[in-house]
Amino acid sequence: MELSADIYIDRTSIEVFIDGGLYSYSMERRPDPNNTEGFHFWGNRIEVKDLEVFSVDSIW
């Protein structure tokens, strides 16, 4: 199965929109200051075919 995901990460939350918003998920984010390995995908046989990372300015 292949799908697309838009993932938004900020200081307090992570929001995921699958296949253009057909499905969505939001979760609280509690950063671990001891974690220096970055972002991880987890699951069975996951292959990331294309990954783009963008930075946005704060609205505050």
C-alpha positions as CSV (number, residue, x, y, z in Angstrom):
1,M,0.0,0.0,0.0
2,E,1.3,3.5,-0.8
3,L,0.1,6.7,0.7
4,S,1.1,10.3,1.1
5,A,1.4,12.2,4.4
6,D,1.8,15.8,5.4
7,I,3.3,16.0,8.9
8,Y,3.5,19.2,10.9
9,I,5.7,19.3,14.0
10,D,5.9,22.2,16.4
11,R,6.9,22.6,20.0
12,T,3.8,21.1,21.5
13,S,2.1,18.9,18.9
14,I,2.4,16.7,15.8
15,E,-0.4,16.7,13.2
16,V,-0.5,14.1,10.4
17,F,-2.7,14.4,7.3
18,I,-2.9,11.2,5.2
19,D,-3.8,11.3,1.5
20,G,-4.7,15.0,1.3
21,G,-6.6,15.0,4.6
22,L,-8.7,11.9,4.0
23,Y,-7.5,10.8,7.4
24,S,-5.9,12.9,10.1
25,Y,-4.3,12.4,13.5
26,S,-3.0,14.8,16.1
27,M,-0.9,14.1,19.2
28,E,0.8,16.0,22.0
29,R,4.5,16.3,21.7
30,R,6.8,16.1,24.7
31,P,10.4,16.5,23.4
32,D,13.1,14.5,25.1
33,P,16.2,16.7,25.5
34,N,18.3,13.5,25.6
35,N,17.2,12.4,22.2
36,T,19.7,13.5,19.6
37,E,18.7,11.1,16.8
38,G,15.9,13.1,15.3
39,F,12.6,11.9,13.8
40,H,11.7,8.2,13.4
41,F,9.1,6.4,11.3
42,W,7.9,3.1,12.8
43,G,5.8,0.2,11.6
44,N,6.1,-2.9,9.4
45,R,8.2,-2.7,6.3
46,I,8.0,1.1,5.9
47,E,9.8,2.6,2.9
48,V,10.0,6.3,2.6
49,K,10.2,7.1,-1.1
50,D,10.3,10.9,-1.0
51,L,10.8,13.2,2.0
52,E,10.7,17.0,1.9
53,V,11.4,19.1,5.0
54,F,10.4,22.8,5.2
55,S,10.9,25.3,8.0
56,V,8.3,28.0,8.6
57,D,8.5,31.2,10.6
58,S,6.6,31.6,13.9
59,I,3.4,33.5,13.9
60,W,4.0,34.7,17.4
